[in-house]
Amino acid sequence: MICVNNGICYKNDSNNLQFFLIGDTGGLPIYPYTTYAQKLIAKSLAKIGDKKNIEFTISAGDNIYFTGVKDEFDERFQESFENVYKGKALEKPWYLIAGNHDHFGNISGQIAYTNRSQRWCLFKTYPASYYKVSYAFGKNATLVEFLMIDTILLCGNTRDITEAGFIDMIFATVQKNPNTPKDPVAAKTQLDWIEQQLNSSRADYLFIVGHYPLYSISEHGSMNCLIEKVKPLLEKYRATAYHIVTEHSLASDNVEKIQLHYIVSGAGSRSDHSVKHMDTVPEGSLRFNYPTGFNPVSQLGLSTGGFICADMDREKAIFTFYNGKGKQKYSCVITPRKKFAVGEGRNDT
């Protein structure tokens, strides 16, 4: 793997690229600082990662439960991340974004920790926590781009607290479907950045990674803010998929006539069996949902959890959904996006 100053990492020795999708890996704020599900998943990630020659992991928020970190020296980085994920494949880069629980704490501390870890990567487009990751692989340099966005900056947080403790979180007023950013100017700046990146992208595969969902059947439900602000851009510029993790589940949706996939992988340390917002997802769009059934303690991490492994070549990308024990539950195939020619279609609606 060679990474150059144009921001693209090149994998020239293989016509395939493999990576993990995971989220909500933040463990617990008290001893042992991890959950049963998280430790189970870590073992499966290491085993499958070595077998499939994983290049990196995409981790989409709620990196440290329940109120993020105090600063870049917080012991939770070791207790809930570094000491949990062992193995050759998991020593490779982890590209992370901030979730709502991370924003309860010190986001600058998580960004700064990037300079202290060999694998934790939470970059910024100054001064905010969003950025782009680019990989090219194979003799034809098939290009894959990830726009790692901060949906809390776009839409607001579920509780109006920052650098807070657990007690502050418990007593703060809950906003179930945030629709108002705390800093409208910063939100507009990020939205403009997203459109600029989508507009200029010539990637064969273009993924947008955010913490909040556009569509979800589970506890939190679909996010009107993102449906209004982000969804039109994804469709206009023909993105490949939107990957989110707020819901503690695994899911796959293909919404409406445009070939745009919504992939949920938010069971990295706990899981959610809820289907209470089934009516907020377009009829017939849901392809898969896990876990099912009833488990009253799954939100405490007393479950198997799950993750996704992606294996792509120039013709297709296969997304395989695993439970925490490494058992395959589902797979889907996503094809490369239809790209614009230079100057074509920019004003399409």
C-alpha positions in Angstrom: 0.0 0.0 0.0 1.4 3.4 -1.0 -0.2 6.7 0.1 0.8 9.8 -1.8 0.4 13.5 -1.3 -2.7 13.8 -3.4 -4.5 12.0 -0.5 -5.1 8.7 -2.3 -3.7 5.4 -1.1 -2.8 3.0 -3.9 -3.0 -0.8 -3.6 -1.3 -2.0 -6.8 -0.7 -5.6 -5.9 -4.3 -6.8 -6.0 -7.5 -6.2 -8.0 -9.6 -6.4 -4.8 -10.0 -4.1 -1.8 -11.4 -5.4 1.5 -12.5 -3.4 4.6 -14.7 -3.6 7.6 -17.8 -1.4 8.4 -18.6 -1.1 12.0 -20.0 1.4 14.5 -21.1 2.2 18.1 -18.0 0.5 19.4 -17.7 2.6 22.5 -17.9 0.0 25.2 -18.9 1.0 28.7 -18.0 4.0 31.0 -17.4 1.7 33.9 -15.2 -1.4 34.4 -14.5 -3.5 32.4 -15.0 -0.6 29.9 -16.1 -3.1 27.2 -19.1 -5.2 26.5 -19.6 -8.9 25.9 -20.7 -8.1 22.3 -17.7 -5.8 21.7 -15.1 -8.5 22.8 -16.9 -11.2 20.8 -16.8 -9.0 17.7 -13.2 -8.1 18.2 -12.2 -11.7 18.0 -14.2 -12.3 14.9 -12.8 -9.2 13.2 -9.3 -10.4 13.9 -10.0 -13.8 12.5 -11.9 -12.7 9.4 -9.6 -9.7 8.9 -6.5 -11.9 8.6 -8.2 -14.4 6.3 -9.5 -11.7 3.9 -6.5 -9.3 4.1 -8.5 -6.4 5.3 -6.9 -3.0 4.5 -8.7 -0.7 7.0 -11.8 -0.3 9.1 -14.5 2.3 8.8 -16.1 3.1 12.2 -19.0 5.5 12.2 -19.3 7.1 15.6 -20.1 6.7 19.3 -16.5 5.7 19.6 -16.5 6.1 23.4 -19.7 5.6 25.5 -21.5 7.4 27.1 -20.0 10.8 27.1 -16.9 10.7 25.0 -13.5 11.6 26.3 -12.1 14.4 28.5 -9.0 15.0 26.4 -6.5 13.2 24.2 -4.9 11.5 27.2 -8.2 9.9 28.5 -7.6 6.3 29.6 -10.8 5.3 27.7 -8.8 5.2 24.5 -6.8 2.3 25.9 -9.6 0.6 27.8 -12.3 0.7 25.2 -10.3 0.7 21.9 -6.5 -0.1 21.9 -6.7 -3.0 24.4 -9.8 -4.5 22.7 -8.9 -4.8 19.0 -5.9 -7.1 18.6 -4.5 -8.8 15.5 -2.7 -7.9 12.4 -5.7 -6.7 10.4 -6.9 -4.5 13.2 -3.6 -2.7 13.6 -4.3 -1.1 10.2 -6.0 2.3 9.9 -9.4 2.8 11.6 -11.2 5.8 10.0 -13.6 7.2 12.5 -16.3 9.9 12.7 -18.0 11.5 15.7 -21.3 10.3 17.0 -23.8 12.0 19.3 -22.2 10.4 22.4 -18.8 11.6 21.3 -20.1 15.1 21.1 -21.2 14.9 24.7 -17.5 15.0 25.5 -14.5 16.6 24.0 -14.3 16.1 20.2 -11.0 17.9 20.0 -9.5 15.3 22.2 -10.6 12.5 19.8 -9.1 14.4 16.9 -5.9 15.0 18.8 -5.6 11.4 19.7 -5.0 10.7 16.0 -1.4 11.9 16.6 -0.9 9.5 19.5 -2.2 6.3 18.0 -0.8 4.1 15.2 -4.3 3.4 13.9 -7.0 5.8 15.2 -7.7 8.3 12.4 -10.3 11.0 13.1 -9.2 13.9 10.9 -10.7 17.3 10.3 -11.4 19.8 7.6 -10.5 22.7 9.8 -12.0 23.3 12.3 -14.6 20.5 12.1 -14.5 16.7 12.3 -15.3 15.7 8.7 -12.9 14.6 5.9 -12.4 12.4 2.9 -10.7 9.0 2.6 -9.6 7.8 -0.9 -8.2 4.4 -2.0 -7.3 3.2 -5.5 -6.6 -0.5 -6.3 -5.8 -2.8 -9.2 -4.1 -2.2 -12.5 -6.9 0.1 -13.6 -6.8 2.1 -10.3 -10.4 1.6 -9.4 -11.2 4.6 -7.1 -13.1 4.3 -3.9 -14.0 7.5 -1.9 -15.5 7.9 1.6 -16.9 11.2 2.7 -16.7 11.0 6.5 -19.3 13.5 7.7 -20.4 14.9 11.1 -24.2 14.6 11.2 -24.3 16.1 14.7 -22.9 19.3 13.3 -25.4 19.2 10.5 -28.5 18.5 12.5 -27.8 19.0 16.2 -27.4 16.6 19.1 -29.8 14.4 21.0 -28.9 16.3 24.2 -27.7 19.9 24.4 -24.5 19.1 26.4 -20.8 19.2 25.7 -17.8 18.1 27.8 -20.3 16.6 30.2 -20.4 13.7 32.6 -22.7 10.7 32.8 -25.0 12.5 35.3 -25.3 15.5 33.0 -26.4 13.2 30.2 -29.0 11.5 32.3 -30.7 14.7 33.3 -30.4 16.6 30.0 -33.5 17.0 27.9 -33.7 14.4 25.1 -34.3 15.6 21.5 -35.3 12.4 19.6 -35.1 13.7 16.1 -32.6 16.6 16.0 -33.4 19.1 13.2 -31.6 22.3 14.3 -27.8 22.6 14.3 -26.2 24.3 17.2 -24.1 26.4 14.8 -26.1 27.0 11.5 -23.1 28.6 9.8 -20.9 25.6 10.6 -23.7 23.3 9.4 -24.0 25.2 6.1 -20.2 25.2 5.6 -20.2 21.4 6.0 -23.1 21.0 3.6 -21.3 23.1 1.0 -18.2 20.9 1.5 -20.3 17.7 1.0 -21.8 19.1 -2.2 -18.4 20.2 -3.5 -16.9 16.8 -2.8 -19.8 15.0 -4.5 -19.7 17.3 -7.5 -16.0 16.9 -8.1 -15.8 13.1 -7.4 -14.8 10.8 -10.2 -14.8 7.7 -7.9 -16.0 4.4 -9.1 -17.5 3.8 -5.7 -18.6 6.8 -3.6 -19.7 6.2 0.0 -21.0 8.8 2.5 -20.4 7.8 6.1 -22.5 9.5 8.8 -23.7 8.7 12.3 -27.4 9.6 12.0 -29.6 7.6 9.6 -31.5 8.9 6.7 -33.9 5.9 7.0 -34.2 3.5 9.9 -36.8 1.1 11.2 -35.2 0.9 14.7 -35.4 2.9 17.9 -34.2 6.3 16.6 -36.1 6.2 13.3 -35.5 8.1 10.1 -33.8 11.5 10.3 -35.9 14.2 8.6 -32.9 16.7 8.7 -30.8 14.4 6.6 -33.6 13.4 4.3 -34.1 17.1 3.6 -30.5 18.2 3.4 -28.3 15.3 2.3 -30.5 12.9 0.4 -31.1 15.2 -2.5 -27.3 15.6 -2.9 -26.7 11.8 -2.8 -29.2 11.3 -5.6 -28.1 14.3 -7.7 -24.5 13.2 -7.7 -25.2 9.5 -7.9 -23.5 8.4 -4.7 -23.1 4.6 -4.2 -24.3 4.3 -0.6 -24.9 6.0 2.7 -23.4 4.1 5.7 -24.7 4.9 9.2 -24.6 3.4 12.6 -26.9 5.2 15.1 -29.1 2.2 15.3 -27.6 -0.7 17.1 -28.4 -3.2 14.4 -27.4 -4.4 10.9 -29.6 -3.4 8.0 -29.7 -2.9 4.2 -32.1 -0.7 2.3 -32.4 0.2 -1.3 -34.7 3.2 -1.5 -36.8 4.3 -4.5 -35.9 4.1 -8.2 -32.4 5.6 -7.9 -29.6 3.0 -7.2 -28.7 4.3 -3.8 -28.1 1.9 -0.9 -28.5 2.7 2.8 -26.3 0.4 5.0 -26.6 0.3 8.8 -23.8 -1.3 10.8 -24.2 0.0 14.4 -24.0 -3.2 16.5 -20.3 -2.9 17.4 -20.8 -3.1 21.2 -24.6 -3.6 21.7 -27.7 -4.3 19.6 -31.2 -3.1 19.2 -34.1 -5.4 18.3 -36.6 -2.5 17.8 -38.7 -2.1 14.7 -40.8 0.7 16.1 -40.2 3.0 13.1 -40.9 0.5 10.3 -43.5 3.0 8.9 -40.9 5.7 8.3 -39.0 3.6 5.7 -40.4 3.5 2.1 -42.5 0.4 1.6 -40.6 -2.5 0.1 -37.1 -0.9 0.5 -35.9 -3.0 3.5 -33.8 -5.9 2.4 -32.4 -7.2 5.7 -32.5 -6.4 9.4 -30.6 -8.0 12.3 -31.1 -8.9 15.2 -34.7 -10.0 15.4 -36.7 -11.3 18.3 -36.6 -10.0 21.9 -33.6 -9.4 24.2 -34.3 -7.1 27.1 -30.5 -6.7 27.9 -29.1 -6.3 24.4 -28.6 -2.6 24.8 -26.2 -3.4 27.7 -24.0 -5.4 25.3 -25.3 -8.8 26.4 -25.8 -9.9 22.8 -23.7 -11.0 19.8 -23.7 -7.7 18.0 -22.4 -7.6 14.4 -20.4 -6.0 11.7 -20.0 -5.9 7.9 -17.1 -6.9 5.6 -16.8 -5.4 2.2 -14.9 -7.1 -0.7 -14.8 -5.1 -3.9 -13.3 -5.3 -7.4 -13.8 -3.2 -10.5 -17.2 -4.8 -11.3 -18.9 -5.1 -8.0 -18.7 -4.8 -4.2 -20.0 -7.6 -2.0 -21.1 -6.5 1.5 -21.3 -9.5 3.9 -23.2 -9.0 7.2 -21.8 -11.1 10.2 -23.0 -11.5 13.7 -20.5 -11.1 16.5 -19.6 -14.8 16.4 -18.5 -14.4 12.8 -21.5 -16.2 11.3 -22.7 -14.8 8.0 -26.3 -13.6 8.1 -26.7 -11.8 4.8 -24.9 -10.4 1.8 -25.7 -7.9 -1.0 -24.0 -6.8 -4.2 -23.5 -3.1 -5.1 -22.2 -2.1 -8.5 -20.1 0.9 -9.4 -21.8 4.2 -9.8 -22.7 5.7 -13.1 -20.4 8.7 -13.2 -20.8 12.1 -14.9 -18.7 13.2 -17.8 -16.9 16.4 -17.1 -19.4 19.2 -17.1 -22.4 16.9 -17.6 -25.5 16.8 -15.5 -24.5 19.2 -12.8 -27.9 20.9 -12.7 -29.9 17.6 -12.8 -32.6 17.4 -10.1 
